[in-house]
Amino acid sequence: MVGASLIERHFRQTGQTAYFLSIPTPEKVAWHRYVRKDELDYFRRRAGAWREFVHAMSEWVTINKEIERSLRQLGKGRCEKLEIRRGKDSLALKRSRGK
């Protein structure tokens, strides 16, 4: 797996195609590395694996957010409401009627 994207570039004048790896940097700038023809299959497979991994991780993050949202809603339903008062009783529990 290679942490980069494979870019295909077509040249208008010659009609040839060149391939580059777009490699992200921490500064949010991508570096481009030329890929020779004999390396193309290797990097195409590795960049494809990276794309699948990134896609799977984004799905994982989305699912985790949904699970966390559901658990927080469940937690809110189970918690007793707190009321903060000023004065003698600095913190009092406000209980629902009938419990």
Residue pairs with C-beta under 8 A, 6 or more apart in sequence:
1 46
1 49
1 50
1 53
2 21
2 43
2 46
2 47
2 49
2 50
3 23
3 24
3 50
4 21
4 22
4 23
4 24
4 33
4 43
4 47
4 50
5 21
5 22
5 47
5 50
5 51
6 19
6 20
6 21
6 22
6 35
6 43
6 44
6 47
6 48
7 19
7 20
7 21
7 22
7 32
8 17
8 18
8 19
9 17
9 18
9 19
9 20
10 16
10 17
11 17
11 18
18 34
19 34
19 35
19 40
19 43
20 32
20 33
20 34
20 35
21 32
21 33
21 35
21 43
21 47
22 30
22 31
22 32
23 30
23 31
23 32
23 33
24 30
25 31
35 43
80 93
80 94
80 95
80 96
81 94
81 96
82 91
82 93
82 94
83 92
83 93
83 94
84 90
84 91
85 91
85 92
